[in-house]
Amino acid sequence: MINRIISDLFKTNAVRVAPADEPFWYTSGKLGPFYCNTHFLLHDEEIANEVLKFIEKSIADDKLTAPKEIFGVLYGLYHVSPSYRNVIDSIVEAAKGFDFDIISGGERRDFIFSMVPAYILGKAHLTIYKDLTAVYSTSDFRETVNAGNVVLKGKTTLHIADLITEASSYERAWVPVLNIQEVGIDNTIAVVDRHQGGEERLRSMGIGMTTLAGIDKDLFNEALAQGIIDQAQFDLVMSFLADPDKYMRDFIAAHPSFIEEQIALGGKNKERAELARSKGYC
């Protein structure tokens, strides 16, 4: 029987495969034939983007009170969205297999999957921001304080993430903040693993990884079987999974004007194309 998480990823368009000649840009400056927006599991693209905007606004307004405001919206959705309830319940069940004191999540999308499990499991939550600050919340999110004003030395966290690609955010931000707070981390749970080196990097940091679904052949076999993608798209995805760099080189070779066309579009397309060029990807 199909993994319910996998079914919901496609049903909510959280995983989307591009037409054969229209690959997606990734923030790294690389091209790929699919995109993963795990926050769409909140219900659908429209609601997910509204929630993400609310999260951004809450953080901009007041980082100290943001966790309480964000949790309120997420907990409301937990009761009305089958896909969101399913993923949260799956995270909670996975978390029960670990020994930890608090749950942490990093700005922004991690919050969607870390806050409600903290409440259900009765664990305090550490909201980590990109500027390397953090807010400590009680499990019901009624009390929030700057993490620096709470003694957390010797505590262990279970970090819950939306998506793991190369795990660079852990190395750059989440773990350094935990080190500042003298909080240990042995394990992390993510909704999706993109199988692009994240598990190996986490292992080198002494962190075990558990995921609910992976961007792998099984995922796209199911999409092909359901008619969500065609054979041409499936073949491109398989070539990408086998060698992402070769996929990009081959695509650029077959579409020699693509980079210039993307630069001419301006905006993020221009930024990503120029980044790709600067990194020697094309």
Helices and strands as residue ranges (DSSP letters): H 4-11, E 15-17, E 24-25, E 31-32, E 34-36, G 38-42, H 45-61, H 66-78, H 82-95, E 102-106, H 109-121, E 124-128, E 134-137, E 144-146, G 147-149, E 156-164, H 168-169, I 170-174, H 175-180, E 184-193, H 198-204, E 208-214, H 217-225, H 231-242, H 244-254, H 258-265, H 267-278
